Amino acid sequence: MSHLLTSTQRNPTGTAVISSQGSITWEELEARAHRVAYALRAEELQIGDRWAFLCDNRLEWPELFLGNILAGTKYVPLNWHLTVPELVYLLQNSGASFLIVDQKNEENGRAAATEVGIPTTRIIVVGDTYEAWRDAQPSTEFECSVTGSALLYTGGTTGPSKGVVRADAGAPFSAWLAGVTNWGAFVRMPEEGVCYLATPLYHAFGTGVLQACFGRHHTLIIKERFDVEQFLNDVETYAVTSVPMVPTLMVRLAKCEDSLFTQHDLSSLKWITHTAAPCPPWAKQRLIDLLGPIVVEFYGSSEGTGPVVCTSQEWMDRPGTVGKPAPILKASVVDDNGNDLPAGEIGTLYFLREGGAPEYYGDAAKTNSSRLPDGRFTVGDLGYVDADGFIYLVDRRVDLILSGGSNIYPAEIEGVISQHPAVKDVAVFGIPHAEFGQEVKAAIEVEPGQSVTESELISWCKERLASFKCPKSVDFHEALPREAHGKLKKRYLRDAYWPTA
């Protein structure tokens, strides 16, 4: 049998995946993936058919991902934080007719599946019925003509989640593998190594890095959650080279004492990449100072606005940039009337992508509203492009605060507040103001064991920002509505202050 992955050709008995459930070799991973593909076909799932997966990060993710690729189906990765009604919406919207769920999420998964009419015979439980379901099939080579893909849903930060259908999905397996290998190279992932995956695999960030590991010869260490001290121990134990990390975790690391870093041998680390949300500049600079210029930012989205990549040196040379786009992308900035803006002027970022613009599954109106007549598309981010083609983000259009005729960008204020030692997390947004239209509001999650007052935080801002940017009031929350992959559902905070239509 020919091998799918060059890692299997190189070292079939080498370790492919490590998790709390155990470890498997590259040879075992491929055999399991073929079995999964046959099992999906035995469920009468044909090329392009949708099925759903609700599961924590664990050992079975890579084999299910590869099995879906081989079968040509579309899997719908479900966020394990969602409620039953939210899961029902995703199952209905996607048209998924089959569900794989782990025992931890079984209750919610079964409840949602029942409500949309998925019979119990089409629900497989990881840790219970999954192994028998998979191993009833042969491990012989599954003939793959068209690769499967994920039907990824947007984070729902501005409204209900929408499934994204990319124009570049469905390539032959060899083209898919070349594509994910090239993606990994462009985002500066080392050519081989050990990747520490604690970011949720249901999200596009986790999916992208998982795929790149298959092409860039990385052993995968899959973690359910991120713990700072465990992470530092694991880097030393496993000689970790590569880590995808959301900005909230970078802030958590950056606030650690120097002594916590010096207690461990972290010399194996070659690549920390971050995306999904703005990273406060102070936190990024501190990690560069501690670990060296190994921090690589990439900007992108489920829709395909990336990768736009920025190395540590590029970021220090051009503060604020998220880098340059891949050769398959062309970025431009457009005003509210659809006119292109010159270098340096802020507007809505649009992208022209080889292969075409994405579609929102079952939502022609949203698809059309995201596009210009020439095929460029946007996800609503505001920014500008400099004369050398480097992109700068300032915020999302929906988060822009208009106060007394001034544009105020919450990300800048959040970066300042996040540096306060008592602040664990922060969200800044606009609320109604009778005279100025909007005023700045901050919502704060306080570090355990710390305390801070509203006046102290406002004073902290006034020492570092122009007065018109500073919050006029502060709310304190036990926890902010942030996804595990870093996206903040700011509308849940903001909408409470705005009258409904």
Protein Blocks (a to p, Z undefined) as FASTA:
>chain_A
ZZfblklmmmmmbcfbdcfkbccdfklmmmmmmmmmmmmmmnopaehiacdddddddfkl
mmmmmmmmmnopacddddfkbcfklmmmmmmmnopabdcddfklmmmmmmmmmmnopafk
lcccehilmmmmmmmpcfbdcddfbdcddddddehlnbccdddddfkgoiafklmmmmmm
mmmmmnopafbdcdddfbdfkbmklmmmmmmmmmnopacdddfbdcfklmmmmmmmnopa
bdcddfklmmmmmmpcfklmmmpccklpmbdcdehiacdfklmmmmmmmnopabccdddd
fkopaccdddfklmmmmghiabjcdfkbccddddfkopacdehiacddddddehiacdde
hilklmmmmpcfkopacehiacdddfkopacdfbdfklpcceehiacdfklmmmmmmmpm
kbmbdcddddddfknopacdddddddehiacdfklmmmmmmmmpcfklpcfbdcddfbdc
ddfkopacfklmmmmmpccZZ
